[in-house]
Amino acid sequence: MCGQPWPCAPAKVGLLDDYSAFPSLLMLYLSSQMHACWEDYAARTGDVPPDLGERFLSWARR
């Protein structure tokens, strides 16, 4: 791990490679991971970072 919030730059490269033939499945996977992250933040802090959509989804649409 690089110490940055997931998905960090190395994870993004790996995910794009792993899902290169199935980009729609990458979006489904990232959406489910974002939802899990959302629930985790909400349970721990009661607040959710406003950048989760950007962090989890926007980069994969490019």
Protein Blocks (a to p, Z undefined) as FASTA:
>chain_A
ZZiacddfklmmmmmmmmmmmmmlmmmmmmmmmmmmmmmmmmmnopacfklmmmmmmmmm
ZZ
